[in-house]
């Protein structure tokens, strides 16, 4: 993986984290003072963003699992563990995995496969 692809992957990886903060902020602003129309508009926006974020997370999970088993940067004895960690703790594990096994090898001058 080249540097620009790694940066695009990082942006996609951190989007769900940013969305999580946006979701809690937007959900906290929904109150009893809103009209039903305002509530409907805000709810539809959050619903669409939520579905988009879930689809992005599934796509990222596929990308990371494929990368995990194709790369030589992850030790063979840790690949199964990383697969479980990525699947179970994806929103937290993906940025950690990206930093350790995508970005660091690029910084050391290694070419990611």
Buried (B, 14 or more C-beta within 10 A) or exposed (E): BEEEEBEEBBEBBBBBEEBEEEBEEBEEEEEEEBEEEEEEEBBEEBEEBEEEBEEBBEEBBEBBBEBBEEBEBBEEEEEEEBBEBBEEEBBEBBBBBBEEBBBEBBEEEEEBE
